[in-house]
Amino acid sequence: MSIKLVILDRDGVINFDSDNYIRTLQQWQAIPGSIQAIADLSVAGYKIAVATNQSGIARGYYDLKTLEAMHQKMIELVESKGGKIDKIVFCPHLDEDRCACRKPKPGMLEQILEQFSVAHSDACFVGDSLRDLQAAWAIDMPTALVKTGKGQRTLVNTVLPASTLIFEDLADFSRYLLNADG
């Protein structure tokens, strides 16, 4: 595998998700193993980016300051394990805004690829929902589905392309990628 860049969805991949949105810093809780997985990939030389839909902003559930605090907590947790998150992008819009960034559209992924000058084939997007995977499929980016968050539901309700890798969680994905390169 020639992966140089790992792009992660946030809710359901890195932290526990909620159908009622993660609205406070206290509600943002990392899935066991996810922070270490990010740090391990980072230390191994992978660039790490996060691309996350955050329509809770447009819905008025939380503000930009709260979102920034959640992201700072995530960054500090990864740094405490010796790793680094290189980029975080988010879409604050609703579906009806018809923006180019909200997954399943690939705008955020394209922005990250451009910033790091990485070809889509040298990146992998890890998500837990169909709309995550659709964003990557739209630009022929390799994908991995984790069973955390909405992943189990996605697996049951979606026919995935054979090329989609499936993992128990982000830690499982990290072990796979590190072993594939080792």
Backbone hydrogen bonds, N-H to C=O, Kabsch-Sander energy under -0.5 kcal/mol:
donor,donor_aa,acceptor,acceptor_aa,energy
4,K,122,D,-3.5
5,L,122,D,-1.6
6,V,47,K,-2.9
7,I,5,L,-0.5
7,I,124,C,-2.9
8,L,6,V,-0.5
8,L,49,A,-3.0
9,D,126,V,-2.5
12,G,15,N,-3.3
13,V,10,R,-1.9
14,I,10,R,-2.9
15,N,10,R,-1.4
16,F,29,Q,-2.8
21,Y,18,S,-2.0
23,R,21,Y,-0.9
28,W,24,T,-1.0
28,W,25,L,-0.5
29,Q,27,Q,-1.0
31,I,14,I,-2.7
34,S,31,I,-2.5
35,I,31,I,-0.5
37,A,33,G,-2.0
38,I,34,S,-2.2
39,A,35,I,-2.4
40,D,36,Q,-2.9
41,L,37,A,-2.2
42,S,38,I,-2.6
43,V,39,A,-2.9
44,A,40,D,-1.7
45,G,42,S,-1.8
46,Y,41,L,-2.2
47,K,4,K,-2.6
49,A,6,V,-2.5
50,V,87,K,-2.2
51,A,8,L,-2.6
52,T,89,V,-2.1
54,Q,91,C,-3.8
57,I,54,Q,-1.7
58,A,92,P,-0.9
59,R,55,S,-2.1
60,G,57,I,-1.3
61,Y,56,G,-2.5
62,Y,56,G,-1.0
67,L,63,D,-2.1
68,E,64,L,-2.8
69,A,65,K,-1.9
70,M,66,T,-2.2
71,H,67,L,-2.4
72,Q,68,E,-2.4
73,K,69,A,-2.4
74,M,70,M,-2.1
75,I,71,H,-2.6
76,E,72,Q,-2.8
77,L,73,K,-2.3
78,V,74,M,-2.2
79,E,75,I,-2.7
80,S,76,E,-2.1
81,K,77,L,-0.6
81,K,78,V,-1.1
82,G,79,E,-1.8
83,G,78,V,-2.3
86,D,48,I,-2.0
86,D,84,K,-0.6
87,K,48,I,-1.2
89,V,50,V,-3.0
91,C,52,T,-2.0
97,D,94,L,-1.4
98,R,95,D,-1.8
105,K,102,R,-2.5
107,G,100,A,-1.6
108,M,101,C,-0.7
110,E,106,P,-2.7
111,Q,107,G,-2.2
112,I,108,M,-2.1
113,L,109,L,-2.6
114,E,110,E,-2.4
115,Q,111,Q,-2.2
116,F,112,I,-2.1
117,S,113,L,-0.7
117,S,114,E,-0.8
118,V,113,L,-2.1
122,D,119,A,-2.0
123,A,120,H,-1.3
124,C,5,L,-1.8
125,F,142,P,-2.4
126,V,7,I,-2.9
126,V,124,C,-0.5
127,G,125,F,-0.6
127,G,144,A,-2.4
133,L,129,S,-1.9
134,Q,130,L,-2.9
135,A,131,R,-1.5
136,A,132,D,-1.3
137,W,133,L,-3.0
138,A,134,Q,-2.0
139,I,136,A,-1.4
140,D,137,W,-1.7
141,M,136,A,-2.6
144,A,125,F,-2.3
145,L,165,L,-3.1
146,V,127,G,-2.2
147,K,167,F,-1.9
151,G,148,T,-2.8
152,Q,147,K,-1.1
154,T,150,K,-2.6
155,L,151,G,-2.6
156,V,152,Q,-1.9
157,N,153,R,-2.2
158,T,154,T,-1.1
160,L,158,T,-0.8
164,T,161,P,-2.1
165,L,143,T,-2.0
165,L,163,S,-0.5
167,F,145,L,-2.8
173,F,169,D,-2.0
174,S,170,L,-2.7
175,R,171,A,-2.4
176,Y,172,D,-2.1
177,L,173,F,-2.7
178,L,174,S,-2.8
179,N,175,R,-2.4
180,A,176,Y,-2.5
181,D,177,L,-1.7
182,G,178,L,-1.1
